[in-house]
Amino acid sequence: MLRVMKGWRLLAAVMVVALALFVAACGDDDEPTAGAGGTNSSESGAKAAEPTPDNPVKMRIAYIPGFASMQMRIAADKGFFKKHGIDAVLTEGATQQAWVAGLGRQYEIAQAAPAVLLAAVDKGADVVAVAGVGEETQEVPGQVVVSKKPLKSWKDLEGKKLGAPTLGGQSDVAVQYMVEQDGGDRKKVKIIQMPYPTMPDQLKAGNVDAVTSTNGFWEQLKKQGYSVSEDAAVSAVQAASGGSVDRAQQVLQLADRKWAEENPGALKAYRAALQEAIDWIEGNEKDARAFAVKWLGLSEDVANEATLPIFTVDFTAEELAPYIKITEWYGSIKPGLKAEDLVIEG
């Protein structure tokens, strides 16, 4: 039986990608993580059995509601989780650090930005990325800078006020990285925190010169005559990887390492359910956008004009490597993390 715990649905928090330092969880008083059939595989160290509809595995999943996470709700609402033996308990929100702290206790899967994963591991958490969510590229952008005048280079943001949903979040860190890649000084860019829905008014009032925007918002600003840059996150990972990585992800799906290693069957089933949901979205885009209107409380104009991400469950160590380089550069983590140690692929 599918159970869904609903949270707030303010789209302002849909794509929040906080980079605040990870706060380690205290204590371990919650119920132990269950493997397939309700057994506690972490006690024995044995791998849990393959989940089936008749012998499902309970998976408590925390995710950020928004276009990129649509496959989560589709998998629930269309019965794909149940079909693949997943008894899914969904929690919506944006408290990424708290979710990651609860992996292995309150949650089996939690969404968080790449830098939140890195900050958590830097602080001693043993968590890994087990799946992607939605990719963006320069052709399918997700994190862009919107300004009154076109940017000739990222260095043009020197001396400017930039609105961003979080301070030290993925989008504004990517912008700062690119400012210095273009020979500028990131410290000369004044970052002002503001939610996405207030950005149009802040731009119009002249309180900021530019904003970092995301799917569902930048399209509306472009219609109003503002200039839209290339994808800042994609530009940053391209620069950090020497061009070998040309796509970015706003959030990843994380798990406690021990749970992931002891429950490969559950992870395989989970990924299969999400892939089936992705296939449904891609084959029923009109219905998927209508679903977003009801689920996220969007207007039909916003839902129909928003640029959908490239939905995916895949994520590789190669894709994580440039985030490590960027996050080290920003000073949020100590040097030494290795991408291949932090991703369970396929």
Legacy VTK file of the C-alpha trace (Angstrom):
# vtk DataFile Version 3.0
C-alpha trace
ASCII
DATASET POLYDATA
POINTS 346 float
0.000 0.000 0.000
1.411 3.337 -1.034
1.617 6.011 1.640
2.376 9.629 0.846
3.125 12.265 3.478
2.442 15.648 1.888
4.484 18.741 2.644
4.228 22.376 1.583
4.216 23.073 -2.105
5.573 26.603 -2.417
7.404 26.543 -5.716
9.773 29.068 -4.208
11.421 26.120 -2.515
11.087 23.708 -5.420
14.655 23.963 -6.608
16.325 25.151 -3.401
19.899 23.940 -3.440
21.287 24.960 -0.078
25.006 24.668 0.613
24.854 25.366 4.343
27.241 23.238 6.388
25.981 19.786 7.217
24.745 19.267 10.772
25.382 15.725 11.969
22.500 13.798 13.451
22.543 13.214 17.188
21.499 9.887 18.624
19.943 6.880 16.933
16.585 6.372 18.574
14.520 5.800 15.457
13.386 2.433 14.158
16.107 0.519 12.294
16.115 0.493 8.531
14.235 -2.502 7.212
15.299 -4.636 4.292
12.945 -6.547 2.013
10.280 -8.432 3.906
10.777 -6.196 6.953
14.052 -7.751 8.104
16.808 -5.578 9.509
19.628 -6.426 7.138
22.003 -3.994 8.847
22.131 -6.243 11.943
23.366 -9.304 10.102
25.319 -7.620 7.324
23.584 -9.930 4.830
22.143 -8.606 1.592
18.346 -8.339 1.659
16.184 -10.391 -0.679
14.900 -8.997 -3.970
11.679 -7.022 -3.339
8.452 -8.144 -5.018
4.859 -6.846 -4.906
4.055 -9.670 -2.460
7.167 -9.080 -0.377
7.834 -5.334 -0.696
10.602 -3.321 0.886
9.677 -0.182 2.775
11.499 2.886 1.485
11.128 6.277 3.142
11.962 8.845 0.500
12.487 12.587 1.029
12.420 14.762 -2.056
12.068 18.350 -3.270
8.782 18.872 -5.157
9.251 20.356 -8.601
9.601 19.589 -12.281
12.861 17.673 -11.859
11.265 15.402 -9.233
8.064 14.716 -11.116
9.051 11.090 -11.631
8.868 10.544 -7.854
5.184 11.402 -7.677
4.374 9.757 -10.996
5.972 6.524 -9.758
3.763 6.755 -6.690
0.516 7.843 -8.324
0.757 5.461 -11.288
1.650 2.460 -9.144
5.174 1.938 -10.491
6.692 1.747 -6.998
4.165 -0.898 -5.977
4.718 -2.828 -9.221
8.431 -3.111 -8.461
8.010 -4.115 -4.811
8.611 -0.722 -3.233
6.384 0.303 -0.307
7.083 4.017 -0.713
6.581 6.617 2.006
7.160 10.042 0.441
8.086 13.226 2.285
8.113 16.542 0.417
10.139 19.537 1.537
13.546 21.162 1.163
15.399 20.495 4.439
18.250 18.752 2.695
20.788 18.793 5.536
18.280 17.300 7.990
17.299 14.634 5.485
20.899 13.616 4.867
21.482 13.500 8.623
18.550 11.080 8.878
19.701 8.610 6.224
19.800 5.097 7.641
17.393 6.160 10.387
14.455 8.255 9.201
15.012 7.790 5.467
16.355 5.274 2.988
16.592 7.844 0.152
16.954 11.631 0.342
17.447 14.253 -2.323
20.176 16.843 -1.859
22.405 19.056 -3.958
25.836 17.671 -4.895
27.510 20.151 -2.551
25.311 19.015 0.349
26.538 15.462 -0.264
30.131 16.701 -0.255
29.697 18.796 2.881
28.094 15.830 4.649
30.953 13.481 3.745
33.475 16.179 4.678
31.884 16.236 8.139
32.117 12.457 8.503
28.800 11.138 7.197
29.021 7.850 5.294
26.528 8.580 2.531
26.654 8.019 -1.218
24.856 9.091 -4.364
22.740 6.237 -5.755
20.795 7.971 -8.540
20.312 11.189 -10.410
17.111 13.184 -10.815
17.158 15.478 -13.830
19.998 16.759 -15.986
20.385 20.180 -17.542
22.548 21.148 -20.497
23.141 24.343 -22.440
20.387 23.186 -24.802
18.042 22.344 -21.906
18.994 24.925 -19.240
17.908 24.910 -15.627
20.079 27.400 -13.713
20.545 30.657 -15.602
21.268 34.316 -14.886
18.540 36.765 -15.882
19.548 40.405 -16.344
18.318 43.613 -17.925
21.298 43.705 -20.282
22.938 40.678 -21.938
26.132 39.427 -20.310
29.110 39.535 -22.675
31.067 37.483 -20.146
30.579 36.333 -16.572
33.052 39.027 -15.519
30.334 41.577 -16.360
28.769 40.717 -12.987
31.631 42.380 -11.114
30.258 45.284 -9.087
26.698 44.071 -9.632
24.010 42.925 -7.197
22.896 39.353 -7.885
19.714 37.865 -6.422
19.919 34.159 -5.530
17.593 31.744 -3.685
20.319 30.798 -1.185
23.685 32.157 -0.139
26.376 29.708 -1.153
23.861 27.669 -3.152
24.723 25.748 -6.278
23.616 28.421 -8.748
25.372 31.421 -7.185
28.546 29.405 -6.481
28.559 28.371 -10.147
28.238 32.025 -11.157
31.077 33.064 -8.849
33.253 30.260 -10.206
32.626 31.444 -13.756
33.322 35.075 -12.857
36.827 34.042 -11.790
37.208 31.730 -14.785
36.643 34.812 -16.933
39.312 36.748 -15.037
37.052 38.577 -12.587
36.886 38.802 -8.792
33.977 36.898 -7.293
34.135 38.982 -4.120
33.037 41.985 -6.159
29.684 40.310 -6.877
27.184 41.169 -4.134
24.878 38.184 -3.535
21.445 38.995 -2.098
19.188 36.171 -0.951
15.604 36.208 -2.222
13.004 33.577 -3.231
12.292 32.967 -6.892
8.753 34.460 -6.928
9.998 37.872 -5.705
12.800 38.150 -8.266
10.730 39.815 -11.036
9.668 42.633 -8.709
13.224 43.020 -7.371
14.583 43.292 -10.907
11.887 45.742 -11.935
12.516 47.912 -8.869
16.246 47.967 -9.572
17.101 46.379 -6.213
19.270 43.859 -8.063
20.992 43.928 -11.423
20.533 40.241 -12.150
19.154 37.052 -10.585
19.891 33.345 -10.747
16.691 31.736 -11.946
15.401 28.230 -12.602
12.793 26.280 -14.582
9.318 27.762 -14.451
10.629 31.248 -13.625
13.236 32.281 -16.183
10.846 31.513 -19.037
8.384 34.089 -17.670
11.133 36.679 -17.227
12.354 36.117 -20.768
8.825 36.843 -22.028
9.027 40.177 -20.197
12.100 41.161 -22.204
14.922 40.244 -19.826
18.132 38.655 -21.078
18.848 35.026 -20.182
22.404 33.691 -19.924
23.682 30.218 -20.662
23.277 27.662 -17.887
25.646 28.699 -15.077
25.892 25.239 -13.481
26.645 23.560 -16.794
29.256 26.218 -17.603
30.900 25.626 -14.223
31.112 21.828 -14.511
32.363 22.165 -18.073
35.127 24.505 -16.938
36.011 22.411 -13.888
36.149 19.183 -15.916
38.120 20.607 -18.815
35.090 20.067 -21.037
34.654 16.339 -20.364
31.346 16.869 -18.480
28.702 18.944 -20.245
25.656 18.392 -18.028
24.665 19.277 -14.489
22.186 18.113 -11.865
20.582 20.379 -9.283
19.965 17.510 -6.872
21.016 13.883 -6.402
19.455 10.924 -4.627
21.488 9.831 -1.629
21.502 6.835 0.705
23.420 5.601 3.719
26.327 3.577 2.351
25.722 0.521 4.533
22.037 0.385 3.624
22.833 0.789 -0.076
25.422 -1.997 -0.036
23.107 -4.370 1.857
20.031 -3.643 -0.261
21.119 -3.747 -3.917
17.841 -5.401 -4.897
15.830 -2.556 -3.382
17.962 0.018 -5.197
17.578 -1.843 -8.479
13.802 -1.992 -8.040
13.658 1.662 -7.014
15.593 2.768 -10.075
13.422 0.582 -12.307
10.262 2.176 -10.913
11.630 5.666 -11.527
12.713 4.760 -15.055
9.197 3.525 -15.796
7.835 6.831 -14.481
10.283 8.738 -16.690
9.177 6.714 -19.714
5.571 7.595 -18.893
6.360 11.327 -18.613
8.226 11.346 -21.914
5.359 9.533 -23.630
2.640 11.659 -22.025
4.111 15.152 -21.741
0.767 16.957 -21.976
-0.682 14.848 -19.166
2.526 15.257 -17.157
2.296 19.047 -17.369
-1.371 18.884 -16.347
-0.293 16.747 -13.394
2.198 19.482 -12.408
-0.601 22.070 -12.375
-2.552 20.094 -9.764
0.411 18.793 -7.789
2.465 21.980 -7.556
-0.393 24.464 -7.710
0.979 26.147 -10.830
-0.862 28.145 -13.433
-1.329 26.381 -16.753
0.833 29.015 -18.478
3.779 28.354 -16.151
3.400 24.577 -16.320
3.084 24.533 -20.103
5.986 26.905 -20.766
8.458 25.561 -18.209
11.518 23.825 -19.622
11.446 20.249 -18.385
14.791 18.733 -17.393
16.281 15.671 -19.003
14.875 13.111 -16.590
17.352 10.425 -15.570
18.187 7.976 -12.806
21.825 7.739 -13.883
24.678 9.575 -12.203
28.368 8.769 -12.382
31.563 9.498 -10.489
32.789 11.369 -13.562
29.840 13.752 -13.211
30.517 14.304 -9.499
34.216 15.095 -9.917
33.801 18.715 -11.124
31.495 19.468 -8.168
34.297 18.371 -5.839
36.707 20.735 -7.586
34.247 23.661 -7.462
33.289 23.057 -3.829
36.952 22.829 -2.790
37.602 26.090 -4.654
34.726 27.755 -2.815
36.170 26.582 0.509
33.214 24.518 1.702
35.142 21.244 1.975
38.700 20.121 2.621
40.721 18.692 -0.290
40.918 14.932 -0.692
37.432 13.626 -1.486
37.357 11.141 -4.358
34.318 10.953 -6.620
34.613 7.204 -7.186
34.164 6.634 -3.448
30.932 8.606 -3.294
28.800 7.181 -6.109
27.148 3.782 -6.512
26.458 3.561 -10.229
23.830 1.541 -12.043
LINES 1 347
346 0 1 2 3 4 5 6 7 8 9 10 11 12 13 14 15 16 17 18 19 20 21 22 23 24 25 26 27 28 29 30 31 32 33 34 35 36 37 38 39 40 41 42 43 44 45 46 47 48 49 50 51 52 53 54 55 56 57 58 59 60 61 62 63 64 65 66 67 68 69 70 71 72 73 74 75 76 77 78 79 80 81 82 83 84 85 86 87 88 89 90 91 92 93 94 95 96 97 98 99 100 101 102 103 104 105 106 107 108 109 110 111 112 113 114 115 116 117 118 119 120 121 122 123 124 125 126 127 128 129 130 131 132 133 134 135 136 137 138 139 140 141 142 143 144 145 146 147 148 149 150 151 152 153 154 155 156 157 158 159 160 161 162 163 164 165 166 167 168 169 170 171 172 173 174 175 176 177 178 179 180 181 182 183 184 185 186 187 188 189 190 191 192 193 194 195 196 197 198 199 200 201 202 203 204 205 206 207 208 209 210 211 212 213 214 215 216 217 218 219 220 221 222 223 224 225 226 227 228 229 230 231 232 233 234 235 236 237 238 239 240 241 242 243 244 245 246 247 248 249 250 251 252 253 254 255 256 257 258 259 260 261 262 263 264 265 266 267 268 269 270 271 272 273 274 275 276 277 278 279 280 281 282 283 284 285 286 287 288 289 290 291 292 293 294 295 296 297 298 299 300 301 302 303 304 305 306 307 308 309 310 311 312 313 314 315 316 317 318 319 320 321 322 323 324 325 326 327 328 329 330 331 332 333 334 335 336 337 338 339 340 341 342 343 344 345
